[in-house]
C-alpha cells in the first residue's frame, strides 16, 4: 500500500503523475431526449424531450456505459389527411440505465392521438372545429402540453417544457411553449427542453419555450412556417397552420447527454461517439451530441 498526499491508493489502482485515481466513484449526469415535432394543420407545438439530471450515479472500472442521443421527432405533414398531421414523438436519450423519454408530437385538426401527443413533455393541443387537449408529460421529466382556447378562432396551444406546461394562447394567438429547465453541468447555465409554440390564426404563432423550443407558424398574413426545435436541446418544434397555404411545421430538436465528475480523477480510459471533453471549475465534463459510450 502506498500513501501519497494523505490519500491511500491500493496497488491495483492506476495512477498517472499527480492526476489522482483513475476511477471516479460517482458521476453527475444530464440526459435530454429529442423533442416532439410540431403539428401540421392548425397544429400544436411539439413537447420537449424528457429532462433528467442527478448526481451520485455509481460507475465501475472496465465497464462500458452506453450513451444514446435521441433525434427529434419529424414535423406533422401539411395535408388534409389527419393521420399524417400529427407531429411525431421524439426519440429517447439514455446514459447507462437512465432513460429520458422523447417529447410528444403536437396534435392537429381534426382530432387528437394520445399515443403521439404524450411524452417526456406533452405536445400542444391542435385547433379547428373544437379544441384538442394537450398531451401528458412524465413526472420528473417534463410537463403537459396546453389546450387551446377555441372561441371561433383556429390558434393552437404550445407544447410542454421541462419547467412549465404549454400555454393555451387565445383564439387567434398561438400558445407559447412551456419553458425548459436550466442546468450548469457543462460549466455554463443553459436552458434545455423548451416546448414548441402553437400555430397562430390571424395573429402570430406562439414563441418557443426557453430551451430550444421552435416558434409556431401562423395563418397570416404573413404566412409563416413553424420553426424547428434547436439541435441538442430537446426543444419541441413549432406548429403549422392551414395546409392549403403550403406551410410546414417544425421538427423537434435532438437531445444531448452530459456527464461530469471531479477533476481529481483521471480521464476515462476510453470513449466512443466523439464527446467534447473539457476540464473547468473543478470538473471533467463529457458532452455527447451523438450516440457513443464511456469506459472508466
Backbone as CSV, one residue per row, in Angstrom:
resi,resn,N_x,N_y,N_z,CA_x,CA_y,CA_z,C_x,C_y,C_z
1,UNK,0.846,-1.201,0.000,0.000,0.000,0.000,0.872,1.238,0.000
2,UNK,0.518,2.216,-0.817,1.292,3.450,-0.939,0.459,4.620,-0.440
3,UNK,1.095,5.503,0.356,0.391,6.679,0.865,1.025,7.910,0.247
4,UNK,0.230,8.723,-0.404,0.733,9.922,-1.078,-0.220,11.072,-0.861
5,UNK,0.290,12.165,-0.304,-0.506,13.391,-0.083,-1.754,13.117,0.742
6,UNK,-1.663,12.197,1.656,-2.788,11.928,2.538,-3.857,11.070,1.937
7,UNK,-3.669,10.581,0.684,-4.653,9.728,0.032,-4.092,8.328,-0.057
8,UNK,-4.899,7.333,0.265,-4.444,5.957,0.259,-4.859,5.297,-1.041
9,UNK,-3.906,4.725,-1.794,-4.153,4.020,-3.040,-3.788,2.555,-2.869
10,UNK,-4.595,1.670,-3.366,-4.237,0.262,-3.367,-3.348,-0.022,-4.557
11,UNK,-2.582,-1.121,-4.484,-1.619,-1.424,-5.531,-2.271,-1.701,-6.877
12,UNK,-3.552,-2.058,-6.873,-4.240,-2.357,-8.121,-4.820,-1.148,-8.817
13,UNK,-4.642,0.046,-8.248,-5.255,1.246,-8.811,-4.226,2.014,-9.630
14,UNK,-4.580,2.344,-10.865,-3.649,3.011,-11.775,-3.564,4.494,-11.469
15,UNK,-2.340,4.986,-11.286,-2.114,6.400,-11.015,-1.147,6.946,-12.061
16,UNK,-1.454,8.109,-12.587,-0.558,8.739,-13.550,-0.155,10.105,-13.011
17,UNK,1.110,10.270,-12.676,1.586,11.548,-12.164,0.771,12.003,-10.978
18,UNK,0.355,13.272,-11.016,-0.432,13.839,-9.921,-1.910,13.921,-10.272
19,UNK,-2.333,13.190,-11.306,-3.715,13.289,-11.766,-4.707,12.636,-10.828
20,UNK,-4.243,11.777,-9.935,-5.148,11.155,-8.983,-5.662,9.820,-9.465
21,UNK,-6.650,9.284,-8.761,-7.175,7.953,-9.085,-7.747,7.891,-10.498
22,UNK,-7.742,6.696,-11.077,-8.225,6.535,-12.446,-9.722,6.325,-12.523
23,UNK,-10.366,5.937,-11.437,-11.801,5.643,-11.475,-12.541,6.537,-10.494
24,UNK,-13.467,7.331,-11.013,-14.319,8.139,-10.155,-15.441,7.271,-9.592
25,UNK,-15.758,7.387,-8.318,-16.803,6.516,-7.764,-18.210,6.859,-8.229
26,UNK,-18.477,8.138,-8.482,-19.805,8.557,-8.939,-19.677,9.691,-9.936
27,UNK,-20.718,9.874,-10.761,-20.756,10.983,-11.716,-22.102,11.699,-11.617
28,UNK,-22.112,12.910,-12.111,-23.343,13.686,-12.284,-23.730,13.607,-13.751
29,UNK,-25.035,13.540,-14.042,-25.452,13.420,-15.439,-26.599,14.364,-15.773
30,UNK,-26.689,14.683,-17.061,-27.856,15.335,-17.657,-28.201,14.548,-18.908
31,UNK,-29.434,14.069,-18.985,-29.894,13.298,-20.140,-31.157,13.965,-20.672
32,UNK,-31.082,14.511,-21.883,-32.216,15.196,-22.513,-32.583,14.458,-23.795
33,UNK,-33.841,14.075,-23.927,-34.318,13.339,-25.104,-34.657,14.292,-26.244
34,UNK,-34.906,13.722,-27.424,-35.318,14.510,-28.573,-36.711,15.095,-28.395
35,UNK,-36.910,16.322,-28.870,-38.213,16.974,-28.777,-39.188,16.462,-29.817
36,UNK,-40.468,16.653,-29.562,-41.515,16.238,-30.495,-41.684,17.231,-31.632
37,UNK,-42.136,16.740,-32.784,-42.400,17.601,-33.925,-43.702,18.364,-33.772
38,UNK,-43.779,19.526,-34.385,-45.000,20.323,-34.340,-46.102,19.742,-35.201
39,UNK,-47.357,19.989,-34.830,-48.499,19.543,-35.621,-48.596,20.312,-36.928
40,UNK,-49.082,19.646,-38.010,-49.001,20.213,-39.344,-50.221,20.945,-39.860
41,UNK,-51.344,20.968,-39.118,-52.567,21.579,-39.638,-53.316,22.188,-38.471
42,UNK,-53.245,23.525,-38.335,-53.699,24.202,-37.113,-53.101,23.468,-35.916
43,UNK,-51.792,23.262,-35.985,-51.110,22.329,-35.100,-50.528,22.935,-33.844
44,UNK,-50.564,22.128,-32.800,-49.921,22.483,-31.544,-48.416,22.323,-31.634
45,UNK,-47.715,22.967,-30.703,-46.266,22.837,-30.643,-45.857,21.479,-30.104
46,UNK,-44.700,20.996,-30.532,-44.181,19.738,-30.026,-43.744,19.852,-28.578
47,UNK,-43.917,18.773,-27.839,-43.458,18.743,-26.456,-41.946,18.556,-26.385
48,UNK,-41.339,19.096,-25.354,-39.898,18.963,-25.169,-39.524,17.531,-24.809
49,UNK,-38.301,17.164,-25.143,-37.793,15.869,-24.720,-37.640,15.813,-23.212
50,UNK,-37.737,14.614,-22.668,-37.591,14.442,-21.233,-36.252,14.962,-20.732
51,UNK,-36.260,15.564,-19.544,-35.086,16.185,-18.928,-34.846,15.490,-17.598
52,UNK,-33.713,14.806,-17.484,-33.368,14.123,-16.238,-31.940,14.476,-15.849
53,UNK,-31.744,14.814,-14.574,-30.418,15.138,-14.082,-30.307,14.723,-12.625
54,UNK,-29.130,14.265,-12.240,-28.885,13.849,-10.866,-27.386,13.666,-10.673
55,UNK,-26.967,13.613,-9.430,-25.579,13.312,-9.100,-25.535,11.997,-8.325
56,UNK,-24.329,11.512,-8.062,-24.179,10.301,-7.266,-24.425,9.017,-8.019
57,UNK,-24.313,9.027,-9.361,-24.509,7.810,-10.147,-23.219,6.997,-10.118
58,UNK,-23.295,5.781,-9.572,-22.111,4.950,-9.375,-21.617,4.347,-10.687
59,UNK,-20.295,4.341,-10.880,-19.673,3.726,-12.048,-18.556,2.796,-11.581
60,UNK,-18.171,1.874,-12.452,-17.141,0.892,-12.128,-16.078,0.868,-13.208
61,UNK,-14.884,0.444,-12.834,-13.776,0.340,-13.776,-14.027,-0.770,-14.788
62,UNK,-13.686,-0.485,-16.058,-13.723,-1.501,-17.098,-15.095,-1.813,-17.661
63,UNK,-16.111,-1.094,-17.248,-17.479,-1.340,-17.716,-17.873,-0.238,-18.703
64,UNK,-18.196,-0.612,-19.940,-18.619,0.365,-20.941,-20.058,0.788,-20.674
65,UNK,-20.274,2.071,-20.483,-21.605,2.636,-20.248,-22.100,3.257,-21.546
66,UNK,-23.247,2.799,-22.028,-23.753,3.265,-23.317,-24.367,4.652,-23.210
67,UNK,-24.266,5.396,-24.297,-24.855,6.728,-24.422,-25.666,6.763,-25.712
68,UNK,-26.933,7.134,-25.606,-27.789,7.304,-26.785,-28.319,8.726,-26.794
69,UNK,-28.107,9.425,-27.891,-28.642,10.782,-28.054,-29.819,10.695,-29.019
70,UNK,-31.021,10.929,-28.507,-32.222,10.779,-29.308,-32.397,11.901,-30.327
71,UNK,-32.843,11.547,-31.515,-33.151,12.547,-32.532,-34.524,13.154,-32.270
72,UNK,-34.763,14.331,-32.831,-36.068,14.968,-32.697,-37.117,14.307,-33.565
73,UNK,-38.380,14.422,-33.174,-39.478,13.873,-33.964,-39.734,14.699,-35.214
74,UNK,-40.162,14.035,-36.268,-40.469,14.729,-37.520,-41.707,15.609,-37.362
75,UNK,-41.773,16.645,-38.162,-42.936,17.531,-38.163,-44.143,16.839,-38.779
76,UNK,-45.323,17.239,-38.348,-46.539,16.767,-38.992,-46.614,17.265,-40.424
77,UNK,-47.197,16.464,-41.288,-47.309,16.808,-42.700,-48.467,17.778,-42.933
78,UNK,-48.262,18.753,-43.788,-49.325,19.695,-44.137,-50.219,19.069,-45.189
79,UNK,-51.302,18.466,-44.755,-52.234,17.828,-45.681,-53.610,17.787,-45.039
80,UNK,-54.588,17.315,-45.799,-55.955,17.198,-45.262,-56.179,15.839,-44.621
81,UNK,-55.174,14.978,-44.604,-55.312,13.624,-44.064,-54.855,13.615,-42.617
82,UNK,-55.797,13.451,-41.688,-55.471,13.599,-40.270,-54.405,12.646,-39.761
83,UNK,-54.265,11.411,-40.252,-53.209,10.552,-39.693,-51.805,11.078,-39.900
84,UNK,-51.606,11.917,-40.911,-50.259,12.421,-41.171,-50.025,13.808,-40.585
85,UNK,-51.029,14.383,-39.974,-50.903,15.753,-39.496,-50.191,15.880,-38.160
86,UNK,-50.293,14.849,-37.334,-49.695,14.939,-36.005,-48.188,15.037,-36.098
87,UNK,-47.584,15.833,-35.187,-46.143,15.792,-35.066,-45.706,14.449,-34.494
88,UNK,-44.537,14.005,-34.866,-44.051,12.708,-34.414,-43.315,12.830,-33.077
89,UNK,-43.391,11.770,-32.291,-42.748,11.730,-30.983,-41.227,11.724,-31.153
90,UNK,-40.516,12.470,-30.298,-39.059,12.453,-30.306,-38.524,11.128,-29.803
91,UNK,-37.237,10.909,-30.023,-36.602,9.654,-29.629,-35.908,9.779,-28.275
92,UNK,-35.903,8.667,-27.540,-35.344,8.642,-26.196,-33.834,8.862,-26.215
93,UNK,-33.314,9.440,-25.142,-31.876,9.509,-24.882,-31.566,8.697,-23.635
94,UNK,-30.372,8.100,-23.586,-30.005,7.276,-22.435,-28.555,7.513,-22.038
95,UNK,-28.290,7.330,-20.763,-26.941,7.165,-20.228,-26.985,5.960,-19.313
96,UNK,-26.318,4.880,-19.711,-26.330,3.635,-18.950,-27.777,3.208,-18.696
97,UNK,-28.209,3.157,-17.431,-29.568,2.714,-17.101,-30.576,3.855,-17.015
98,UNK,-30.137,5.086,-17.294,-31.009,6.260,-17.179,-31.592,6.579,-18.552
99,UNK,-32.917,6.663,-18.632,-33.596,6.963,-19.898,-34.475,8.196,-19.753
100,UNK,-34.335,9.123,-20.679,-35.260,10.248,-20.813,-36.130,9.995,-22.040
101,UNK,-37.411,10.247,-21.911,-38.395,9.903,-22.936,-38.595,11.038,-23.936
102,UNK,-38.664,10.683,-25.217,-38.869,11.675,-26.259,-40.137,12.487,-26.068
103,UNK,-40.110,13.734,-26.522,-41.255,14.626,-26.381,-42.428,14.221,-27.257
104,UNK,-43.634,14.522,-26.803,-44.836,14.220,-27.572,-44.994,15.144,-28.764
105,UNK,-45.602,14.653,-29.828,-45.840,15.464,-31.008,-47.014,16.415,-30.815
106,UNK,-46.963,17.550,-31.487,-48.102,18.458,-31.467,-49.279,17.857,-32.226
107,UNK,-50.478,18.031,-31.706,-51.649,17.476,-32.393,-52.176,18.465,-33.423
108,UNK,-53.127,18.009,-34.224,-53.641,18.807,-35.327,-55.132,18.580,-35.502
109,UNK,-55.781,19.509,-36.171,-57.157,19.313,-36.606,-57.181,18.137,-37.583
110,UNK,-58.158,17.217,-37.528,-59.409,17.296,-36.778,-59.508,16.372,-35.578
111,UNK,-58.386,15.951,-34.989,-58.511,15.067,-33.831,-57.203,14.924,-33.100
112,UNK,-57.248,14.308,-31.910,-56.057,14.082,-31.109,-55.684,12.618,-31.103
113,UNK,-54.479,12.335,-30.675,-53.990,10.968,-30.593,-53.036,10.882,-29.422
114,UNK,-53.484,10.291,-28.306,-52.670,10.273,-27.100,-51.363,9.523,-27.306
115,UNK,-51.351,8.527,-28.207,-50.119,7.779,-28.424,-49.050,8.630,-29.084
116,UNK,-49.447,9.712,-29.750,-48.492,10.590,-30.404,-48.272,11.891,-29.638
117,UNK,-49.211,12.280,-28.798,-49.096,13.542,-28.075,-48.353,13.419,-26.750
118,UNK,-48.388,12.248,-26.116,-47.768,12.093,-24.802,-46.272,11.843,-24.943
119,UNK,-45.507,12.254,-23.936,-44.065,12.040,-23.996,-43.395,12.574,-22.753
120,UNK,-42.051,12.820,-22.849,-41.345,13.419,-21.720,-42.052,14.685,-21.279
121,UNK,-42.333,15.569,-22.246,-43.338,16.631,-22.103,-44.369,16.422,-23.197
122,UNK,-45.618,16.801,-22.920,-46.698,16.552,-23.864,-46.758,17.575,-24.982
123,UNK,-47.194,17.123,-26.161,-47.399,18.033,-27.273,-48.603,18.933,-27.045
124,UNK,-48.586,20.114,-27.657,-49.691,21.052,-27.531,-50.910,20.600,-28.301
125,UNK,-52.090,20.973,-27.810,-53.339,20.621,-28.480,-53.555,21.442,-29.737
126,UNK,-54.089,20.794,-30.781,-54.424,21.476,-32.021,-55.788,22.118,-31.950
127,UNK,-56.129,22.874,-32.981,-57.384,23.593,-33.010,-58.178,23.172,-34.237
128,UNK,-59.239,23.902,-34.534,-60.102,23.586,-35.661,-61.538,23.719,-35.250
129,UNK,-62.318,22.669,-35.474,-63.742,22.725,-35.130,-63.965,22.661,-33.626
130,UNK,-62.955,22.253,-32.881,-63.045,22.191,-31.425,-61.661,22.000,-30.862
131,UNK,-61.405,22.515,-29.642,-60.060,22.398,-29.089,-59.716,20.956,-28.739
132,UNK,-58.443,20.602,-28.920,-57.947,19.276,-28.617,-57.028,19.381,-27.413
133,UNK,-57.232,18.563,-26.408,-56.436,18.622,-25.185,-54.970,18.313,-25.477
134,UNK,-54.081,18.978,-24.748,-52.665,18.719,-24.882,-52.288,17.362,-24.331
135,UNK,-51.141,16.834,-24.787,-50.656,15.554,-24.301,-50.070,15.674,-22.903
136,UNK,-49.885,14.536,-22.259,-49.348,14.498,-20.905,-47.830,14.352,-20.924
137,UNK,-47.181,14.880,-19.873,-45.761,14.686,-19.661,-45.530,13.599,-18.625
138,UNK,-44.270,13.337,-18.325,-43.885,12.331,-17.346,-43.304,13.034,-16.130
139,UNK,-43.831,12.724,-14.960,-43.353,13.344,-13.729,-41.848,13.153,-13.590
140,UNK,-41.157,14.240,-13.265,-39.720,14.190,-13.128,-38.971,14.412,-14.429
141,UNK,-39.699,14.487,-15.547,-39.069,14.724,-16.845,-39.611,15.945,-17.565
142,UNK,-40.907,16.232,-17.408,-41.491,17.346,-18.144,-42.933,17.574,-17.769
143,UNK,-43.601,18.418,-18.567,-44.954,18.872,-18.267,-45.889,18.677,-19.455
144,UNK,-47.163,18.875,-19.187,-48.196,18.675,-20.204,-48.194,19.798,-21.235
145,UNK,-48.693,19.474,-22.437,-48.959,20.499,-23.430,-50.224,21.255,-23.111
146,UNK,-50.356,22.453,-23.655,-51.541,23.259,-23.404,-52.736,22.799,-24.218
147,UNK,-53.921,23.251,-23.797,-55.165,23.014,-24.528,-55.660,24.347,-25.071
148,UNK,-55.885,24.466,-26.381,-56.203,25.775,-26.959,-57.569,26.300,-26.539
149,UNK,-57.689,27.626,-26.598,-58.970,28.304,-26.430,-59.579,28.454,-27.813
150,UNK,-60.716,27.811,-28.078,-61.266,27.808,-29.433,-61.949,29.134,-29.743
151,UNK,-63.127,29.339,-29.267,-63.800,30.624,-29.365,-63.986,31.157,-30.771
152,UNK,-64.034,30.296,-31.779,-64.249,30.745,-33.140,-62.974,30.947,-33.925
153,UNK,-61.819,30.898,-33.253,-60.533,31.014,-33.943,-59.921,29.646,-34.137
154,UNK,-58.726,29.628,-34.698,-58.061,28.362,-35.001,-56.622,28.328,-34.496
155,UNK,-56.317,29.107,-33.478,-54.972,29.080,-32.910,-54.804,27.846,-32.037
156,UNK,-53.582,27.295,-31.999,-53.296,26.069,-31.260,-52.414,26.367,-30.054
157,UNK,-52.238,25.372,-29.196,-51.533,25.546,-27.934,-50.060,25.172,-28.039
158,UNK,-49.285,25.648,-27.076,-47.869,25.339,-27.011,-47.610,23.981,-26.383
159,UNK,-46.492,23.371,-26.770,-46.076,22.119,-26.167,-45.495,22.335,-24.786
160,UNK,-45.532,21.299,-23.972,-44.992,21.390,-22.628,-43.473,21.442,-22.624
161,UNK,-42.908,22.057,-21.592,-41.467,22.105,-21.412,-41.060,21.441,-20.114
162,UNK,-39.761,21.286,-19.914,-39.279,20.647,-18.697,-39.642,21.443,-17.457
163,UNK,-39.769,22.783,-17.600,-40.033,23.619,-16.447,-41.453,24.103,-16.284
164,UNK,-42.300,23.988,-17.333,-43.660,24.527,-17.252,-44.540,23.906,-18.324
165,UNK,-45.855,23.958,-18.089,-46.824,23.472,-19.074,-46.878,24.436,-20.251
166,UNK,-47.357,23.941,-21.396,-47.549,24.795,-22.547,-48.723,25.736,-22.354
167,UNK,-48.641,26.919,-22.953,-49.689,27.922,-22.849,-50.843,27.619,-23.814
168,UNK,-52.057,27.979,-23.394,-53.234,27.809,-24.240,-53.290,28.828,-25.365
169,UNK,-52.709,30.008,-25.164,-52.886,31.086,-26.123,-54.319,31.601,-26.071
170,UNK,-54.778,32.187,-27.173,-56.185,32.581,-27.276,-56.688,32.167,-28.651
171,UNK,-57.863,32.644,-29.041,-58.453,32.129,-30.278,-57.695,32.546,-31.538
172,UNK,-56.803,33.532,-31.429,-56.054,33.993,-32.599,-54.542,33.831,-32.444
173,UNK,-54.027,34.023,-31.235,-52.592,33.892,-30.977,-52.254,32.475,-30.543
174,UNK,-51.220,31.891,-31.149,-50.782,30.576,-30.721,-50.213,30.588,-29.318
175,UNK,-50.361,29.473,-28.628,-49.846,29.361,-27.263,-48.321,29.273,-27.237
176,UNK,-47.739,29.802,-26.194,-46.288,29.779,-26.008,-45.862,28.412,-25.482
177,UNK,-44.739,27.915,-25.977,-44.217,26.656,-25.467,-43.763,26.777,-24.026
178,UNK,-43.939,25.708,-23.262,-43.509,25.721,-21.869,-42.001,25.921,-21.752
179,UNK,-41.589,26.717,-20.774,-40.164,26.966,-20.600,-39.432,25.694,-20.200
180,UNK,-38.159,25.627,-20.564,-37.354,24.474,-20.197,-36.784,24.615,-18.797
181,UNK,-35.765,23.822,-18.508,-35.086,23.872,-17.220,-33.613,24.187,-17.428
182,UNK,-33.009,24.812,-16.432,-31.611,25.229,-16.511,-30.709,24.173,-15.889
183,UNK,-29.578,23.919,-16.536,-28.526,23.083,-15.969,-27.191,23.792,-16.170
184,UNK,-26.319,23.693,-15.174,-24.963,24.245,-15.277,-23.920,23.143,-15.368
185,UNK,-24.337,21.930,-15.711,-23.419,20.800,-15.729,-22.278,21.002,-16.725
186,UNK,-22.501,21.755,-17.792,-21.462,21.995,-18.792,-20.455,23.043,-18.352
187,UNK,-20.752,23.729,-17.247,-19.943,24.848,-16.784,-20.588,26.188,-17.055
188,UNK,-21.650,26.189,-17.854,-22.402,27.406,-18.172,-23.886,27.136,-17.953
189,UNK,-24.565,28.028,-17.264,-26.001,27.859,-17.046,-26.723,27.915,-18.389
190,UNK,-27.424,26.827,-18.737,-28.036,26.690,-20.057,-29.430,26.107,-19.919
191,UNK,-30.384,26.674,-20.663,-31.731,26.108,-20.714,-31.778,24.961,-21.712
192,UNK,-32.496,23.903,-21.335,-32.762,22.770,-22.209,-34.255,22.447,-22.146
193,UNK,-34.732,21.725,-23.165,-36.074,21.124,-23.160,-37.205,22.138,-23.046
194,UNK,-37.236,23.097,-23.980,-38.354,24.025,-24.080,-39.399,23.516,-25.056
195,UNK,-40.665,23.785,-24.790,-41.749,23.348,-25.665,-41.869,24.199,-26.915
196,UNK,-42.400,23.615,-27.995,-42.629,24.348,-29.226,-43.877,25.211,-29.138
197,UNK,-43.889,26.324,-29.884,-45.040,27.218,-29.896,-46.162,26.706,-30.777
198,UNK,-47.399,26.974,-30.373,-48.554,26.592,-31.176,-48.765,27.540,-32.349
199,UNK,-49.396,27.052,-33.409,-49.651,27.887,-34.577,-50.703,28.954,-34.277
200,UNK,-50.529,30.129,-34.884,-51.489,31.206,-34.737,-52.514,31.177,-35.865
201,UNK,-53.549,31.997,-35.729,-54.561,32.070,-36.780,-54.349,33.376,-37.541
202,UNK,-55.056,34.441,-37.208,-54.810,35.727,-37.858,-53.870,36.588,-37.025
203,UNK,-53.179,35.980,-36.089,-52.190,36.640,-35.236,-50.979,35.710,-35.149
204,UNK,-49.870,36.180,-34.595,-48.653,35.364,-34.607,-48.781,34.031,-33.869
205,UNK,-47.947,33.087,-34.313,-47.808,31.846,-33.579,-47.078,32.072,-32.272
206,UNK,-47.207,31.120,-31.372,-46.578,31.254,-30.067,-45.067,31.089,-30.134
207,UNK,-44.367,31.819,-29.279,-42.927,31.652,-29.176,-42.596,30.289,-28.575
208,UNK,-41.432,29.760,-28.949,-40.960,28.543,-28.315,-40.479,28.824,-26.908
209,UNK,-40.573,27.830,-26.043,-40.107,27.991,-24.681,-38.595,28.055,-24.603
210,UNK,-38.062,28.810,-23.631,-36.615,28.870,-23.418,-36.081,27.455,-23.251
211,UNK,-35.032,27.142,-24.015,-34.523,25.785,-24.035,-34.706,25.138,-25.388
212,UNK,-34.729,25.956,-26.452,-34.714,25.426,-27.802,-36.039,25.176,-28.460
213,UNK,-37.162,25.577,-27.854,-38.459,25.391,-28.495,-38.595,26.270,-29.730
214,UNK,-39.184,25.722,-30.821,-39.364,26.476,-32.047,-40.645,27.299,-32.033
215,UNK,-40.639,28.441,-32.682,-41.814,29.306,-32.752,-42.856,28.703,-33.684
216,UNK,-44.134,28.878,-33.324,-45.219,28.408,-34.167,-45.431,29.295,-35.372
217,UNK,-45.899,28.710,-36.469,-46.246,29.482,-37.652,-47.604,30.143,-37.494
218,UNK,-48.060,30.847,-38.538,-49.387,31.438,-38.458,-50.046,31.512,-39.822
219,UNK,-51.368,31.682,-39.782,-52.196,31.743,-40.984,-51.974,33.052,-41.724
220,UNK,-51.754,34.095,-40.956,-51.334,35.365,-41.547,-52.463,36.265,-42.016
221,UNK,-52.092,37.242,-42.858,-50.722,37.451,-43.339,-49.819,38.072,-42.265
222,UNK,-48.479,37.855,-42.355,-47.812,36.977,-43.327,-47.958,35.512,-42.942
223,UNK,-47.861,34.656,-43.927,-47.989,33.224,-43.683,-46.593,32.644,-43.414
224,UNK,-46.405,32.108,-42.221,-45.070,31.728,-41.757,-45.052,30.259,-41.361
225,UNK,-43.962,29.571,-41.709,-43.777,28.181,-41.293,-43.505,28.088,-39.795
226,UNK,-43.787,26.903,-39.223,-43.312,26.611,-37.881,-41.800,26.408,-37.898
227,UNK,-41.143,26.748,-36.799,-39.687,26.654,-36.698,-39.301,25.391,-35.934
228,UNK,-38.264,24.728,-36.397,-37.801,23.513,-35.735,-37.155,23.825,-34.387
229,UNK,-37.218,22.865,-33.469,-36.509,22.992,-32.211,-35.001,23.018,-32.437
230,UNK,-34.290,23.676,-31.559,-32.840,23.800,-31.691,-32.153,22.464,-31.431
231,UNK,-31.180,22.140,-32.265,-30.483,20.861,-32.121,-29.777,20.785,-30.771
232,UNK,-29.747,19.567,-30.228,-29.050,19.257,-28.969,-29.548,20.051,-27.775
233,UNK,-30.843,20.382,-27.808,-31.513,20.985,-26.653,-32.738,20.189,-26.231
234,UNK,-33.254,19.334,-27.114,-34.516,18.653,-26.828,-35.731,19.534,-26.980
235,UNK,-35.600,20.680,-27.668,-36.732,21.583,-27.845,-37.774,21.047,-28.809
236,UNK,-39.059,21.338,-28.536,-40.135,20.923,-29.424,-40.238,21.816,-30.644
237,UNK,-40.784,21.274,-31.750,-40.966,22.042,-32.965,-42.230,22.881,-32.933
238,UNK,-42.229,23.989,-33.674,-43.402,24.851,-33.752,-44.468,24.284,-34.672
239,UNK,-45.730,24.497,-34.336,-46.842,24.011,-35.152,-47.052,24.862,-36.394
240,UNK,-47.762,24.297,-37.389,-48.072,24.999,-38.635,-49.586,25.171,-38.781
241,UNK,-50.007,25.956,-39.787,-51.418,26.288,-39.935,-52.068,25.550,-41.099
242,UNK,-52.770,26.249,-41.956,-53.603,25.641,-42.996,-52.757,25.014,-44.100
243,UNK,-52.989,23.725,-44.377,-52.202,23.025,-45.394,-52.399,23.619,-46.792
244,UNK,-53.532,24.279,-47.041,-53.786,24.862,-48.362,-52.719,25.900,-48.706
245,UNK,-52.173,26.552,-47.674,-51.163,27.580,-47.897,-49.769,26.994,-48.079
246,UNK,-49.633,25.700,-47.926,-48.338,25.060,-48.111,-47.359,25.308,-46.985
247,UNK,-47.846,25.717,-45.822,-46.960,25.991,-44.701,-46.597,24.678,-43.992
248,UNK,-45.389,24.631,-43.452,-44.921,23.403,-42.809,-44.586,23.654,-41.345
249,UNK,-44.683,22.596,-40.549,-44.357,22.663,-39.125,-42.865,22.415,-38.921
250,UNK,-42.407,22.648,-37.696,-41.012,22.432,-37.355,-40.789,21.072,-36.705
251,UNK,-39.661,20.454,-37.005,-39.283,19.197,-36.365,-38.768,19.464,-34.954
252,UNK,-38.737,18.427,-34.143,-38.168,18.553,-32.807,-36.651,18.604,-32.845
253,UNK,-36.071,19.245,-31.850,-34.616,19.299,-31.740,-34.052,18.028,-31.124
254,UNK,-32.873,17.632,-31.534,-32.237,16.443,-30.970,-31.857,16.678,-29.506
255,UNK,-31.578,15.581,-28.821,-31.242,15.659,-27.407,-29.749,15.818,-27.164
256,UNK,-29.347,15.574,-25.925,-27.944,15.700,-25.538,-27.719,14.889,-24.263
257,UNK,-26.488,14.416,-24.080,-26.101,13.726,-22.847,-24.793,14.342,-22.359
258,UNK,-24.760,14.752,-21.093,-23.569,15.339,-20.482,-23.334,14.668,-19.133
259,UNK,-22.083,14.316,-18.845,-21.728,13.853,-17.506,-20.507,14.636,-17.030
260,UNK,-20.319,14.680,-15.715,-19.114,15.284,-15.166,-18.776,14.641,-13.834
261,UNK,-17.497,14.803,-13.455,-17.017,14.318,-12.164,-15.808,15.148,-11.768
262,UNK,-15.371,15.045,-10.526,-14.275,15.861,-10.017,-13.000,15.621,-10.812
263,UNK,-12.270,16.709,-11.106,-11.052,16.565,-11.901,-9.863,16.061,-11.095
264,UNK,-10.084,15.694,-9.845,-9.057,14.988,-9.086,-8.893,13.556,-9.583
265,UNK,-9.858,13.110,-10.404,-9.776,11.788,-11.031,-9.317,11.934,-12.478
266,UNK,-8.690,10.862,-12.980,-8.160,10.884,-14.334,-9.269,10.857,-15.386
267,UNK,-8.856,11.072,-16.631,-9.749,10.896,-17.761,-10.228,9.454,-17.843
268,UNK,-11.392,9.272,-18.442,-11.886,7.922,-18.700,-10.894,7.165,-19.573
269,UNK,-10.885,5.837,-19.437,-9.930,5.043,-20.219,-10.264,5.044,-21.698
270,UNK,-11.554,5.168,-22.057,-11.928,5.234,-23.468,-13.327,5.808,-23.615
271,UNK,-13.579,6.395,-24.784,-14.915,6.877,-25.145,-15.166,6.575,-26.612
272,UNK,-16.429,6.522,-27.001,-16.828,6.492,-28.405,-17.906,7.549,-28.609
273,UNK,-18.162,7.868,-29.867,-19.152,8.895,-30.175,-18.598,10.294,-30.187
274,UNK,-17.274,10.419,-30.031,-16.582,11.715,-30.109,-17.169,12.777,-29.185
275,UNK,-17.268,12.488,-27.884,-17.756,13.536,-26.984,-16.762,14.688,-26.888
276,UNK,-17.284,15.871,-26.608,-16.437,17.011,-26.280,-16.027,16.880,-24.825
277,UNK,-14.721,16.947,-24.548,-14.205,16.748,-23.193,-13.511,18.027,-22.759
278,UNK,-13.937,18.568,-21.629,-13.345,19.788,-21.090,-13.083,19.609,-19.607
279,UNK,-12.207,20.445,-19.070,-11.942,20.496,-17.634,-12.093,21.939,-17.198
280,UNK,-13.043,22.181,-16.308,-13.311,23.551,-15.863,-14.046,23.523,-14.532
281,UNK,-13.728,24.480,-13.691,-14.448,24.626,-12.439,-14.315,23.445,-11.506
282,UNK,-13.211,22.705,-11.619,-13.011,21.562,-10.741,-13.641,20.273,-11.245
283,UNK,-14.112,20.243,-12.511,-14.775,19.056,-13.066,-14.180,18.673,-14.417
284,UNK,-14.227,17.378,-14.703,-14.055,16.880,-16.065,-15.461,16.696,-16.639
285,UNK,-15.694,17.257,-17.826,-17.030,17.270,-18.425,-16.986,16.571,-19.778
286,UNK,-17.914,15.631,-19.993,-18.041,14.904,-21.260,-19.421,15.211,-21.830
287,UNK,-19.446,15.694,-23.059,-20.704,16.106,-23.691,-20.864,15.403,-25.033
288,UNK,-21.943,14.609,-25.140,-22.236,13.880,-26.385,-23.374,14.553,-27.130
289,UNK,-23.171,14.783,-28.423,-24.237,15.237,-29.311,-24.628,14.135,-30.309
290,UNK,-23.958,13.002,-30.212,-24.335,11.801,-30.960,-24.027,10.604,-30.076
291,UNK,-24.567,9.456,-30.412,-24.504,8.287,-29.534,-23.089,7.743,-29.424
292,UNK,-22.787,7.101,-28.311,-21.468,6.537,-28.083,-21.417,5.765,-26.781
293,UNK,-20.281,5.873,-26.072,-20.105,5.162,-24.804,-18.951,5.748,-24.044
294,UNK,-18.798,5.333,-22.781,-17.664,5.730,-21.956,-17.287,4.570,-21.065
295,UNK,-15.973,4.366,-20.898,-15.445,3.328,-20.013,-14.423,3.961,-19.079
296,UNK,-14.577,3.742,-17.790,-13.654,4.292,-16.802,-12.562,3.274,-16.470
